[in-house]
Amino acid sequence: MTVARTVELEGHIIDSGMMQRCFGVVMDLGGNFDVEEFDVGEHKDAESYCRMTVTADDEESLREILHELHQSGAHLSDPPDATLKPAPADMVVPQGFYSTTNHPTKVRYEGEWLPVERIEMDCAIVVEADGETGPRAYTKVLNAIEEGDLVVTDEAGVRVDPPERPRGSSGPFGFMQGGVSPERPSESLIRQIAEAIAETKADGGSVLAVAGPAVVHSGAGDALARLVREGYVDALSAGNGFAVHDLERGQYGTSLGMDVETLESPRKGHKHHIYTISRIIRAGGIEPAVEQGIVEEGVMYECVTNDVPYVLAGSIRDDGPLPDTVTDAVEAQNAIREQAHEADMVVMLSTLLHSVAVGNCLPSTTPVVCVDINPATVTQLLDRGSAQAIGMVTDVGTFVPKLAETLLDEA
């Protein structure tokens, strides 16, 4: 005896690969499908539609198939309201809770589809029946769950809409189809990234820069500082190490003891980073150090003087750390999450851990550019679900100055 359910696919399901992917899921998991209706879009901008019945040998097998189809954007043709169960305790979700993707998501509540606010991957969905403007649905990380929260369980009544690739390669974001490749012409890709940043700013959007210490160590700190000063960076996410490198560069001309200009290591240069940390602690933090005239240049200086908010997230290996560094991991996650939700475009510069951390907080609709000399950094970001990211495998010390030149000198 077999069991069956009917699912629907809508949108640009052919050229986006959705239909092929869904057919493959059914066959790979031992099921069968019967296409009942298939309407093909007759021109580039027209959407297609497919309705098919999926069959499996038993309920458990069918449930597994439907789960995978759901992740690919297929949805039940006769969806019920989402199943809601109260959280039994703080930070405890009901068994079988729905774990989110980073794609735009809706949940069905009392016959209506509610868009899920603040979507990001690996969260629970909470439905609030009596919000100020009516019922609403939003994500919560597990450590924010409160006893009694109505949590969505199972996938019935949940609809996921993965974003489709751009229609054509024109426009400032046309290059975002690219994925990862070290073989693309660097100058043309940098120009396209610059155009995307300029377009984001022209539309009133916010650009988040995620920076690692290599930005300063490679000599690109001045170029990033210039981008902050000229208004092309609206927020900065980094670690204690990046800020220390940047501040040391301003104090001593070195980065981790190495002269950024001559690439030489001056006598006692290895102590410069700890001397810098001590001086900033004595001043009371980065902003007081700027106000006291101790810090007069660099990325952190430009952030303070231009009111660009920054989050410095700590790690177990930090020296000091600086007074501005958020050492509580959960607090740092929440601060990064706020930055990510406000960003309209993200540029990640040579930092694996911060790139993945910020990427985990982003909806799949936010364009991401990840630049690193190590292709594994970008690959890991994509493998963890940030499929909207484009990777550029190159030296960040070359990339940032060229980006600044393209944005500012060639504008």
C-alpha positions in Angstrom: 0.0 0.0 0.0 1.3 3.4 -0.9 0.7 6.9 0.5 0.6 10.1 -1.5 0.4 13.9 -1.3 0.1 16.6 -3.9 2.7 19.4 -4.1 3.1 22.6 -6.2 6.1 24.4 -7.6 5.7 28.0 -8.8 8.1 30.6 -10.3 11.0 30.3 -12.6 11.2 26.6 -11.7 12.9 25.4 -14.9 16.0 27.7 -15.4 16.5 28.0 -11.6 16.8 24.2 -11.5 14.0 23.8 -8.9 12.0 21.4 -10.9 14.9 19.2 -11.8 16.0 19.3 -8.1 12.6 18.2 -6.9 12.3 15.4 -9.4 15.7 14.2 -8.2 14.8 14.3 -4.5 11.7 12.1 -5.1 13.7 9.5 -7.1 16.7 9.5 -4.8 14.6 8.8 -1.8 12.7 5.9 -3.4 9.5 7.7 -4.2 7.5 8.3 -7.4 5.9 11.3 -8.9 3.0 11.9 -11.3 2.9 15.4 -13.0 -0.7 16.4 -13.1 -0.3 19.9 -14.5 2.6 21.7 -16.0 2.4 25.2 -17.4 5.6 26.6 -18.9 6.2 30.3 -18.9 6.3 31.5 -22.5 8.8 34.3 -22.2 11.8 35.2 -20.0 9.8 37.0 -17.3 6.9 34.6 -17.2 6.6 32.1 -14.3 6.0 28.4 -14.7 3.8 26.1 -12.6 3.9 22.4 -11.8 1.5 20.3 -9.7 2.5 16.7 -9.0 1.5 13.8 -6.8 4.3 12.3 -4.8 3.9 8.7 -3.7 6.0 6.6 -1.3 5.7 3.1 0.3 4.9 4.4 3.8 4.2 7.6 5.8 7.8 7.9 7.1 9.3 7.7 3.7 6.8 10.2 2.3 7.5 12.5 5.2 11.2 12.4 4.4 10.6 13.2 0.8 8.2 16.1 1.6 10.8 17.5 4.0 13.4 17.7 1.2 10.9 19.1 -1.3 9.9 21.7 1.2 13.6 22.8 1.5 13.7 23.3 -2.3 10.6 25.5 -2.3 7.8 23.0 -3.1 4.6 23.4 -1.0 1.5 21.3 -0.3 -1.4 22.1 -2.6 -3.8 22.0 0.4 -1.8 23.3 3.3 -3.3 23.2 6.8 -2.7 25.8 9.5 0.7 25.5 11.1 0.8 23.4 14.2 1.6 25.5 17.3 2.8 24.1 20.6 3.8 26.0 23.7 7.4 26.0 24.8 7.6 23.9 28.0 10.3 26.0 29.6 12.7 28.9 28.8 15.2 27.9 26.1 13.3 24.6 25.5 11.4 24.1 22.3 8.7 21.4 21.7 9.7 18.1 20.1 9.5 18.3 16.4 9.8 22.1 16.2 10.3 23.6 12.7 14.0 24.6 12.2 14.2 27.5 9.7 16.2 28.0 6.5 17.5 31.4 5.6 14.9 31.8 2.8 11.8 33.9 2.9 9.2 32.0 4.8 5.5 32.2 5.6 3.4 30.3 8.1 -0.3 29.6 7.8 -2.4 30.9 10.8 -6.2 30.9 10.9 -6.3 30.5 7.1 -3.9 33.4 6.4 -0.2 33.4 5.4 2.0 35.3 7.8 5.4 36.4 6.6 8.1 35.3 9.1 10.0 38.4 10.3 13.8 38.5 10.8 14.3 35.2 8.9 17.6 33.4 9.4 18.7 29.8 9.5 18.6 27.4 12.4 15.9 29.2 14.4 12.5 28.4 15.7 9.4 30.3 14.6 7.1 31.8 17.2 3.6 33.0 16.4 2.1 35.8 18.4 -1.6 35.8 18.1 -2.3 39.3 19.6 0.4 41.6 18.3 -0.2 45.3 18.1 -1.2 45.1 14.5 -2.7 41.6 14.6 -1.0 38.1 14.5 2.7 38.0 13.6 5.3 35.3 13.1 9.0 35.8 13.8 12.2 33.8 14.4 13.8 33.2 17.8 17.1 31.6 18.5 16.8 28.7 21.0 18.4 30.6 23.8 15.8 33.3 23.5 12.8 31.0 23.7 10.5 31.7 26.7 8.1 29.3 28.4 4.7 29.5 26.8 5.9 30.8 23.4 3.8 29.3 20.6 6.3 27.5 18.5 5.7 26.2 15.0 6.2 22.4 14.8 6.4 20.2 11.7 6.4 21.5 8.2 2.7 21.5 7.4 1.5 25.0 7.2 5.0 26.4 6.4 6.0 27.8 3.0 9.5 28.5 1.9 10.3 30.6 -1.2 14.0 30.2 -2.1 15.2 33.3 -4.1 15.8 32.7 -7.7 18.9 33.7 -9.6 18.8 37.0 -11.4 17.0 37.0 -14.8 20.0 37.7 -17.0 23.4 39.0 -16.2 22.8 42.8 -16.6 22.4 45.3 -13.8 24.6 45.9 -10.8 23.7 42.5 -9.2 23.8 40.4 -12.3 27.3 39.1 -11.3 25.8 37.5 -8.2 25.1 34.3 -10.2 28.8 33.4 -10.0 29.6 31.2 -7.1 33.3 30.7 -6.4 36.1 30.8 -9.0 39.7 32.0 -8.8 39.9 32.4 -12.5 37.6 35.3 -13.1 39.1 38.6 -14.3 39.7 40.4 -11.0 39.3 44.0 -12.3 36.0 43.4 -14.0 34.6 41.6 -11.0 35.8 44.4 -8.6 34.1 46.9 -10.9 30.9 44.9 -10.7 31.1 44.8 -6.9 31.7 48.5 -6.8 28.7 49.1 -8.9 26.6 46.9 -6.6 27.8 48.9 -3.5 27.1 52.2 -5.3 23.6 51.0 -6.3 22.9 49.8 -2.7 23.9 53.3 -1.4 22.0 55.1 -4.1 18.8 53.2 -3.0 19.3 54.2 0.6 20.6 50.8 1.6 23.2 49.8 4.3 26.5 48.1 3.6 28.1 45.9 6.3 31.8 45.2 6.2 33.1 42.1 7.9 36.8 42.4 8.3 39.7 40.3 9.5 43.2 41.3 10.8 44.6 40.4 7.3 43.0 43.6 6.0 45.4 45.7 8.1 48.3 43.2 7.9 48.2 43.2 4.1 48.3 47.0 3.9 44.7 47.5 3.0 43.7 49.3 6.2 44.0 52.8 4.8 41.7 51.9 1.9 39.1 50.5 4.1 39.3 53.5 6.4 38.8 55.7 3.3 35.7 53.7 2.4 34.3 54.3 5.9 35.1 58.0 5.8 33.4 58.4 2.4 30.2 56.7 3.5 30.5 53.4 1.7 30.5 51.4 4.9 27.6 51.7 7.3 28.5 49.2 9.9 31.6 47.1 10.8 31.7 43.6 12.2 35.1 42.3 13.3 37.0 40.8 16.1 39.4 42.0 18.8 42.3 41.1 16.6 41.2 43.4 13.7 40.8 46.4 15.9 44.2 45.8 17.7 46.0 45.5 14.3 44.3 48.7 13.1 45.1 50.7 16.3 48.7 49.4 16.4 49.1 50.5 12.8 48.1 54.0 13.8 50.3 54.0 16.9 53.5 52.4 15.6 53.1 51.9 11.9 53.2 48.1 12.5 50.7 45.3 12.3 51.5 42.4 14.8 55.0 43.9 15.0 55.6 44.1 11.2 56.1 47.4 9.5 53.2 47.5 7.0 55.2 49.7 4.5 58.7 48.1 4.6 57.6 44.6 5.7 60.4 44.7 8.3 60.1 43.8 12.0 61.6 46.6 14.1 63.2 45.9 17.4 60.6 45.1 20.1 58.0 45.3 17.4 56.4 42.1 18.7 55.4 44.0 21.8 53.5 46.7 19.9 50.2 45.0 19.9 50.2 44.5 23.7 51.4 48.1 24.2 48.5 49.3 22.0 46.0 47.3 24.0 47.3 48.7 27.3 47.1 52.2 26.0 43.5 51.9 24.8 42.5 50.2 28.1 44.2 53.1 30.0 42.2 55.6 27.9 38.9 53.7 28.7 38.2 52.4 25.2 38.5 53.2 21.5 36.1 56.2 21.5 37.7 57.9 24.6 41.1 57.3 22.9 39.9 59.1 19.8 38.5 61.9 21.9 41.8 62.2 23.8 43.8 62.4 20.6 45.6 59.1 21.2 44.0 57.5 18.1 44.2 59.8 15.0 43.9 57.5 12.0 42.7 54.1 10.9 39.5 52.2 10.4 38.4 52.4 14.1 39.1 56.1 14.1 36.9 56.7 11.1 34.2 54.6 12.6 34.2 56.7 15.7 34.4 60.1 14.0 31.8 59.2 11.3 29.3 57.5 13.7 29.7 54.1 12.0 28.6 51.4 14.5 30.9 48.5 15.0 30.7 45.1 16.8 34.0 43.6 18.0 33.3 40.0 19.0 35.8 38.3 21.3 37.4 34.9 21.1 39.3 32.6 23.5 42.6 33.6 22.1 42.3 37.4 22.4 45.0 39.5 24.0 43.7 42.1 26.4 41.0 42.3 25.1 40.1 45.8 24.2 37.4 47.4 26.4 35.1 47.6 23.4 35.3 43.8 22.7 32.1 41.8 23.5 33.4 38.8 25.4 30.1 37.1 26.1 29.4 34.8 23.1 25.6 35.1 23.2 25.7 38.8 23.6 28.1 39.1 20.6 25.8 36.8 18.5 22.9 39.1 19.3 24.8 42.2 18.4 26.0 40.6 15.1 22.4 39.5 14.4 21.2 43.1 14.7 23.8 44.2 12.2 23.0 41.4 9.8 19.3 42.1 9.8 19.8 45.8 9.0 22.3 45.2 6.2 21.3 45.4 2.5 24.7 44.2 1.3 27.6 42.5 3.0 31.2 42.5 2.0 33.3 39.9 3.9 37.1 40.5 3.9 39.5 37.7 4.8 38.0 36.3 7.9 36.6 32.8 8.0 35.0 32.7 11.4 33.4 36.1 11.2 32.2 35.4 7.7 30.5 32.2 8.7 29.1 33.8 11.9 27.5 36.8 10.0 26.5 34.5 7.1 24.4 32.4 9.5 22.4 35.4 10.6 21.6 36.7 7.1 18.5 36.0 5.0 19.2 34.5 1.6 17.9 37.7 0.0 20.9 39.8 1.2 23.7 39.9 -1.4 27.1 38.8 0.0 30.6 39.2 -1.4 33.3 37.1 0.3 36.9 37.9 -0.5 39.7 35.6 0.7 43.0 34.3 -0.6 41.9 30.9 0.6 39.0 29.4 -1.5 38.0 27.1 1.4 36.7 30.2 3.2 34.1 30.9 0.6 33.4 27.3 0.0 32.6 26.8 3.7 30.4 29.8 3.7 28.3 28.4 0.9 28.3 24.9 2.3 26.8 26.2 5.5 23.8 27.6 3.7 24.8 31.1 2.5 24.1 30.2 -1.1 23.6 33.8 -2.1 27.3 34.6 -1.6 29.7 35.2 -4.4 33.3 34.4 -3.7 36.4 36.2 -5.0 39.7 34.3 -4.4 42.3 37.0 -4.3 44.6 38.9 -1.9 42.5 41.3 0.2 45.5 43.7 0.2 44.9 44.1 -3.5 41.2 44.0 -3.5 40.3 46.7 -1.0 42.5 49.4 -2.5 41.3 48.6 -6.0 37.7 48.7 -4.7 38.2 52.1 -3.1 39.9 53.4 -6.2 37.0 52.2 -8.4 34.3 53.6 -6.0 36.0 57.0 -5.2 38.5 57.9 -7.9 36.7 56.6 -11.0 33.2 57.7 -9.9 
